[in-house]
Structures are given as C-alpha cells and as structure tokens.
C-alpha cells in the first residue's frame, strides 16, 4: 500500500512518519514538500497556485491515497478529489468529526489565509450532517513566528494561551478544532479544559488507510 503527501512544511514529514509507524508500518510513504506553494498562496491568493497544486496532486495520485496537508490549499485538493477519489483534503475528516460534537465549535487558526477555506468547509460538513454550526474563531497570530523559527514548544504554548483566553469568553463551546495540521502540538496543553480537542493529522491518516485499502482489494 502506498500513500503520498503534498506538504508545504518539512515538519509534516516526521509527523506522518511517526503516525503511520503506529497505525500501519507496512505502508510506503512518499512525501513531496513545496513551501513555496503556501508562501505564494498567502501573498497572491490560492488561485495563484491552482495549476501547480492540481498538477502535483494528479502526479502523486498513482499512490493508493494522496493527502494534501496544507489547509490553505484545501479547496484545491477538494476540486481535484472530484475526479480523483484517492485525493484527500487533510481537514475534511477533522471537520466531519467536529460537527458531530455539537453546534458551537471553537476554531483555532494561525493564518488568515486559511480562514475562509476552513469555515466554508466546517459549514459544508455541518450541512451534510444536518447540523447548524456556530463557529467561534480565534486567530493565534503570535504563534506563527515561533513555527517559522522552528520553536515548536513556544508555538504550542502560544496557541494554547490564545485558545484559553477565548474559552473564558465562550465557556459553552462543544469542542475545539486546531484547524492547521501543525497546530496538533498544542493538544497536550489543552487537556485541562475538559472540552474535546480535535486536530487533523491522526484523523486524516486513518482516512487515508480507509481510502487506500479498497484500492488494494
């Protein structure tokens, strides 16, 4: 079984290598990293990288499943998935699960560039599940500089601090969504809130296995 990835940060390679070592170590993983895609999408808009992203995902689709791990590029992955059912948008399984938690969901982001794509996806998943979703958005703007510097401990702490401040204002949220894959490092710092905390990497990895296995049967 082969699973391919389109990443926009090197850090995701180790993350998914570790996840699949625990889920199914027999899977062959192919990582393609292109940080320029996110840089260009943030600067010029996601449409500026559409052709490149679609071409890369189609090239990678010789694998049994293909995961696009960048939330900003998620809508482009969804478009490719319409004709290539093995292509998976990393945050779709996450949002489907979050919608099952209840209607009021705190959505944490670090980048404004992924806000619209994330909220559109959440609302779409809510409608598909017959749920009216009320998203409470918190942008963890201070955190991203730590990510870019490679200081993941400070990155996680900054995300957690922003979320805890927001929870004080919105105490009745049903779950917390860490909308970008890299934000999963903050999960352990939020367990004391007593609220379900959802992040995409493990959920998406399990979806990849579900998609890949039928193609091998």
Secondary structure, 3 states (H helix, E strand, C coil): CEEEEEECCCHHHHHHHHHHHHHCCCCEEEEEECHHHHHHHHHHCHHHHHHHHHHHHHHHCCCCEEEECCCCCHHHHHHHHCCCCCEEEHHHHHHHHHHCCCCEEEEEECCHHHHHHHHHHHHHHHHHCCCCCEEEEEECHHHHHHHHCCCHHHHHHHHHHHHHHHHHHCCCCCEEEECCHHHHHHHHHCHHHCCEEEEHHHHHHHHHHHHHHHHHC
